[in-house]
Amino acid sequence: MLLVRRCLVAAASALLAALAVNAFPADDLCVGAGCMLVGLFVAPLIVLGAALLAYALMALGRVRPAWPVALAGPITLLAVVTTVDVGTFPVFAAAAAACYAYAALVTADGLPNAWRVALGSPVVVLFAWGVVWPIVR
């Protein structure tokens, strides 16, 4: 039951962080040559802010420890978003919630290391395919 609660709190935290990112007016920042600055500096800061917000919400929801989920959640989401086209915001928010719940499952204390490796391997493959491979080729 504790594992289910951990995953649900992580999913709700990611959903609230996604809603906060959606409320941020980032489209107004991208005008002309300023788009390069948005891509290089502002976008990573927005992602970092959303991850910190999700971390704070998970800590308030008593997900212990919350920091592995806060580190693995954005990486899992990045692996999914770069591999699969999420399209609209509701699909993105659902993907964020699912990725954070998955990260909470993989980083749970009671899970044996063999299960962690088995559950984490698809994320490593998706990250390599969606993020690393386009950079390397």
C-alpha positions as CSV (number, residue, x, y, z in Angstrom):
1,M,0.0,0.0,0.0
2,L,2.9,2.3,0.7
3,L,4.3,1.8,-2.8
4,V,0.9,2.7,-4.4
5,R,0.7,5.8,-2.3
6,R,4.3,6.7,-3.2
7,C,3.5,6.4,-6.9
8,L,0.2,8.3,-6.7
9,V,1.8,11.2,-4.8
10,A,4.6,11.4,-7.4
11,A,2.1,11.3,-10.2
12,A,0.0,14.1,-8.6
13,S,3.1,16.2,-8.0
14,A,4.2,15.9,-11.6
15,L,0.7,16.8,-12.8
16,L,0.7,19.9,-10.7
17,A,4.2,20.8,-11.8
18,A,3.1,20.4,-15.5
19,L,0.2,22.7,-14.8
20,A,2.5,25.3,-13.4
21,V,4.8,25.1,-16.4
22,N,1.8,25.5,-18.7
23,A,0.8,28.6,-16.8
24,F,4.2,30.2,-17.3
25,P,4.1,32.6,-20.3
26,A,7.2,31.2,-22.1
27,D,5.7,32.0,-25.6
28,D,6.0,35.7,-24.9
29,L,9.7,35.3,-24.4
30,C,10.5,34.0,-27.8
31,V,10.7,36.9,-30.2
32,G,13.3,37.1,-33.0
33,A,16.9,36.4,-31.9
34,G,15.6,36.0,-28.3
35,C,14.4,32.5,-29.2
36,M,18.0,31.3,-29.0
37,L,18.3,32.6,-25.4
38,V,15.0,30.9,-24.5
39,G,16.2,27.6,-25.8
40,L,19.6,27.8,-24.2
41,F,18.8,29.3,-20.8
42,V,15.1,29.8,-20.0
43,A,13.8,26.4,-21.1
44,P,16.3,24.5,-18.8
45,L,15.5,26.8,-16.0
46,I,11.7,26.1,-16.4
47,V,12.4,22.4,-16.4
48,L,14.5,22.7,-13.3
49,G,11.8,24.8,-11.6
50,A,9.2,22.2,-12.4
51,A,11.4,19.4,-11.1
52,L,12.0,21.4,-7.9
53,L,8.3,22.1,-7.5
54,A,7.5,18.4,-8.0
55,Y,10.2,17.6,-5.4
56,A,8.7,20.0,-2.9
57,L,5.2,18.6,-3.5
58,M,6.5,15.0,-3.1
59,A,8.3,16.0,0.2
60,L,5.1,17.5,1.4
61,G,3.3,14.3,0.4
62,R,5.8,12.4,2.5
63,V,7.4,10.5,-0.3
64,R,10.6,9.3,1.4
65,P,13.2,9.7,-0.1
66,A,11.9,12.2,-2.7
67,W,15.2,13.2,-4.2
68,P,15.7,10.0,-6.4
69,V,12.2,10.5,-7.9
70,A,13.0,14.2,-8.5
71,L,16.2,13.2,-10.4
72,A,14.8,10.2,-12.3
73,G,11.4,11.7,-13.1
74,P,12.6,14.4,-15.5
75,I,15.0,12.1,-17.2
76,T,12.3,9.5,-17.7
77,L,10.0,12.2,-19.1
78,L,12.7,13.5,-21.4
79,A,13.3,9.9,-22.7
80,V,9.6,9.5,-23.4
81,V,9.0,13.0,-24.9
82,T,11.9,12.8,-27.3
83,T,10.9,9.3,-28.5
84,V,7.1,9.6,-28.7
85,D,5.2,12.6,-29.9
86,V,3.0,13.7,-27.0
87,G,1.2,16.4,-29.0
88,T,-1.2,18.3,-26.8
89,F,-0.8,19.4,-23.2
90,P,-3.2,16.9,-21.7
91,V,-1.2,14.1,-23.2
92,F,2.0,15.7,-22.0
93,A,0.6,16.1,-18.5
94,A,-0.5,12.4,-18.5
95,A,3.0,11.4,-19.7
96,A,4.6,13.5,-16.9
97,A,2.4,11.9,-14.3
98,A,3.1,8.4,-15.6
99,C,6.8,9.0,-15.8
100,Y,7.0,10.3,-12.3
101,A,5.0,7.4,-11.0
102,Y,7.3,5.0,-12.9
103,A,10.3,6.8,-11.4
104,A,8.8,6.4,-7.9
105,L,8.3,2.7,-8.5
106,V,11.9,2.2,-9.7
107,T,13.4,4.2,-6.9
108,A,11.4,2.6,-4.1
109,D,13.4,1.3,-1.2
110,G,11.6,-2.1,-0.9
111,L,12.3,-3.1,-4.5
112,P,15.2,-5.6,-5.1
113,N,18.1,-4.4,-7.2
114,A,17.3,-6.9,-9.9
115,W,13.9,-5.4,-10.4
116,R,15.3,-1.9,-10.4
117,V,17.7,-2.8,-13.2
118,A,14.9,-4.6,-15.1
119,L,12.5,-1.7,-14.8
120,G,15.1,1.0,-15.4
121,S,16.6,-0.6,-18.5
122,P,13.8,0.5,-20.9
123,V,14.3,4.1,-19.8
124,V,18.0,3.9,-20.5
125,V,17.2,2.5,-24.0
126,L,14.6,5.2,-24.7
127,F,17.0,7.9,-23.5
128,A,19.8,6.6,-25.7
129,W,17.5,6.3,-28.7
130,G,15.7,9.7,-28.3
131,V,18.4,11.9,-26.8
132,V,21.9,10.5,-27.3
133,W,21.5,9.0,-30.8
134,P,20.3,12.2,-32.5
135,I,23.3,14.0,-31.0
136,V,25.8,11.4,-32.0
137,R,24.7,10.8,-35.6
